[in-house]
């Protein structure tokens, strides 16, 4: 179960997310900064609800102060195209 893939875009497994929570992450942003979960193409649209549920279970609802804001996906372009 620890190798369960939570963030498909960045390849972050459940074990890494749980480790970040055990090391002090108390918000989606805290987990994101430690693991890169939510930094891929979907910008957390897929994994953010799972992260919120994990944080509620492990930390409690009162400790979750800031949620990640979903952003539109951005595609890289070559400098020559600019």
Residue pairs with C-beta under 8 A, 6 or more apart in sequence:
1 14
2 13
2 14
2 15
2 18
3 13
3 14
3 15
4 13
4 14
5 11
5 12
5 13
5 14
6 12
6 13
6 14
6 17
6 37
6 47
6 50
6 51
7 35
7 36
7 37
7 38
7 40
7 46
7 47
8 40
8 42
8 46
8 47
9 39
9 40
9 41
9 42
9 46
9 47
10 35
10 36
10 37
10 38
10 39
10 40
12 35
12 36
12 37
12 47
16 35
16 37
17 31
17 35
17 37
17 51
17 54
18 54
18 58
20 30
20 31
20 34
20 35
21 31
21 54
21 55
21 58
21 59
23 34
24 30
25 31
25 33
25 34
25 55
26 55
26 59
26 63
26 64
26 65
27 55
27 63
27 64
27 65
27 66
27 67
28 38
28 44
28 48
28 51
28 52
28 55
28 64
28 66
28 67
28 68
29 66
29 67
29 68
31 37
31 38
31 51
31 55
32 38
32 39
32 44
32 51
32 68
37 44
37 47
37 51
38 44
38 47
38 48
38 51
38 68
41 73
42 73
43 70
43 71
43 72
43 73
44 51
44 68
44 70
45 70
48 67
48 68
48 70
51 68
52 64
52 67
55 63
55 64
56 64
